[in-house]
Amino acid sequence: MQQVTNSKKRGNLAIELFTNRSLIFKLAKNDFKTRYAGSYLGILWAFVQPVVTVLVYWLVFEFGFNQKAEVLKEGIAVPYVMYLTAGLVPWFYFSEAINNGMTSLLEYNYLVKKVVFKISILPLVKIMAAGIIHCFFVGVLLIVCMIYGFFPVLSWIQIPYYSICLFVLVLALSYTLSSVIIFFRDLGQIINIGLQVGMWATPILWPISKLDNHPAIQFIFRLNPVYYIVSGYRGSLFEKKWFFEDLLYSAYFWGFTVIVFAMGAFIFKRLKPHFADVL
């Protein structure tokens, strides 16, 4: 009976998100606009930091460490700036969406205290707002690919699929994080440190092929669900790889994500009655 009740709660959460989709879109749009209100450059600041970060890493690795190109297993030589950007674009979204989704209930605490407001939509609002910037950078990534001679091929249609994978993974994690941080504020600092380590552990700045001689360690790195997405971006753009070529890895990712989402929905529902008291 308890299992049926938990399943029903998770179903109710999905229904809440779907039935309030119009409100979610409006709040996400408003959140994106107001985040940079009052500054001279406005929403341009949302794009400055990622661009500067890419440029810094590119200059350091390509000119400082003489990393001119990354040769993939298929013998395809990809300019390092392209290889780097294809990994950083999904990582930027993951990092920003995790931080924003985690603090969504704290930021909108005045709505959490309203009895009639569906607070379950708040993490989704922040994640969708971050998605606006992600869509822009995906477009820039595709343009830069063409500048470097990688023209559209059929496998590029997988980019929306991997973006959806990223979106669902972040949403799943955000329900747990946004619930727990209300009672344990140090979680924010822990997650920020974890994200700094995570960029190297995904890996973003270096190819996992460097661990070919250490299959056990390489296997551990591949367990990182974000690597599934990063490798998917790179495979779609440069190697013409399809997600169904490794169905076991795709099944692992979605199995992991579904379990995390189920856990997040359960924790969110359990802690929800106490949110207003703590805030």
Secondary structure, 3 states (H helix, E strand, C coil): CHHHHHHHHHHHHHHHHHHCHHHHHHHHHHHHHHCCCCCCCHHHHHHHHHHHHHHHHHHHHHHHCCCCEEECCCCCEEEHHHHHHHHHHHHHHHHHHHHHHHCHHHHCHHHHCCCCCCHHHHHHHHHHHHHHHHHHHHHHHHHHHHHCCCCCCHHHHHHHHHHHHHHHHHHHHHHHHHHHHHHCCCHHHHHHHHHHHHHHHCCCCCCHHHHCCCHHHHHHHHCCHHHHHHHHHHHHHHHCCCHHHHHHHHHHHHHHHHHHHHHHHHHHHHHHHHHHHHC
